[in-house]
Amino acid sequence: MTAVRTCLSKYVDFSGRAQRSEFWWFYLFNIIGSAVANVIDTAVLGFPALSLIWMLGLILPGIAVSVRRMHDLDKSGWWIFIILIPIVGVILYIYWFVQRGTVGPNRFGPDPLAGEGTMAAA
């Protein structure tokens, strides 16, 4: 829950770094929430109202944590758009996001795993 709270509190903060666990826990939270919203939409409403609200509410924090994750790898946040390249972009995106971030401080800030950032090592 700490990772999700961090991502939501940094709603549109594109600066700094995000460790792997912060990104992946937020991603899991987003997938589970989307699935629950989809089930409720299908069973009760018959149209994707909750799913749309969920998606619109979490798109900015999702982009922000992705940019901060790229910063942890010492890459520009603009690299998140590589996912738009079919197949190769998705594979590269996943490969980068499962990698350990830069050890020690980099040009985007202190190492979050060293306890110097906003989130201590988990």
C-alpha positions in Angstrom: 0.0 0.0 0.0 3.0 2.3 0.6 3.8 2.2 -3.1 0.3 3.0 -4.2 0.0 5.9 -1.7 3.3 7.2 -2.9 2.2 7.1 -6.5 -1.2 8.8 -5.7 0.5 11.5 -3.6 2.9 12.2 -6.5 -0.1 12.4 -8.8 1.6 14.5 -11.5 5.2 14.6 -10.1 7.5 13.7 -13.0 10.7 14.5 -11.2 12.8 12.2 -9.1 13.1 8.4 -9.2 10.8 5.4 -8.5 12.1 2.0 -7.6 10.9 -1.2 -9.2 8.5 -2.2 -6.4 6.8 1.2 -6.5 6.1 0.9 -10.2 5.0 -2.8 -10.1 2.8 -2.5 -7.0 1.0 0.5 -8.6 0.7 -1.4 -11.8 -0.8 -4.4 -10.0 -3.2 -2.1 -8.1 -4.3 -0.6 -11.4 -4.9 -4.0 -13.0 -7.0 -5.3 -10.0 -9.0 -2.0 -9.8 -9.7 -2.1 -13.6 -10.8 -5.7 -13.3 -13.2 -5.0 -10.4 -14.6 -1.9 -12.2 -15.1 -4.0 -15.4 -17.0 -6.7 -13.4 -19.2 -4.1 -11.8 -19.8 -2.4 -15.1 -20.8 -5.7 -16.8 -22.9 -7.0 -14.0 -24.7 -3.9 -12.9 -24.4 -1.0 -15.3 -24.1 -2.7 -18.7 -21.7 0.1 -20.0 -18.1 0.9 -19.0 -18.8 3.9 -16.7 -16.7 2.8 -13.7 -13.9 1.5 -15.9 -13.7 4.8 -17.8 -13.6 6.8 -14.5 -10.9 4.4 -13.1 -8.8 4.8 -16.2 -9.1 8.6 -16.4 -8.3 8.9 -12.7 -5.1 6.8 -12.8 -3.7 7.7 -16.2 -1.6 10.7 -14.9 -0.2 8.9 -11.9 0.6 5.9 -14.1 2.5 8.1 -16.6 4.3 9.9 -13.7 5.5 6.7 -12.1 6.6 5.4 -15.5 8.7 8.6 -16.0 10.1 8.3 -12.5 11.0 4.7 -13.2 12.9 5.7 -16.3 14.7 8.3 -14.3 15.7 5.5 -11.9 17.4 3.9 -14.9 19.1 7.2 -15.7 17.0 7.6 -18.9 14.9 10.5 -20.0 11.2 10.2 -19.2 10.5 10.6 -22.9 11.6 6.9 -23.4 8.2 5.8 -22.1 6.9 6.4 -25.6 9.0 3.5 -26.9 6.0 1.3 -25.9 4.2 2.8 -28.9 6.4 0.7 -31.2 4.6 -2.6 -31.7 6.1 -5.7 -30.1 9.7 -4.4 -29.8 8.7 -1.4 -27.8 6.7 -3.4 -25.3 9.5 -6.0 -24.9 12.1 -3.2 -24.3 9.7 -1.4 -21.9 9.2 -4.5 -19.8 12.9 -5.3 -19.9 13.9 -1.9 -18.7 11.3 -1.8 -15.9 12.4 -5.1 -14.4 16.0 -3.9 -14.2 17.6 -2.6 -11.1 17.9 1.2 -11.1 21.2 3.1 -11.1 23.1 2.4 -7.9 23.7 5.7 -6.0 22.6 9.1 -7.1 22.1 10.0 -10.7 21.2 13.1 -12.6 17.5 12.7 -11.5 18.1 12.4 -7.8 19.2 10.1 -5.0 18.9 6.3 -5.1 15.4 5.4 -3.6 16.8 2.0 -2.5 19.5 3.7 -0.5 16.9 5.4 1.7 17.9 8.8 0.4 14.6 9.2 -1.5 11.0 9.6 -0.4 10.5 5.8 -0.1 12.8 3.6 2.0 13.9 0.2 0.8 11.1 -2.4 1.2 
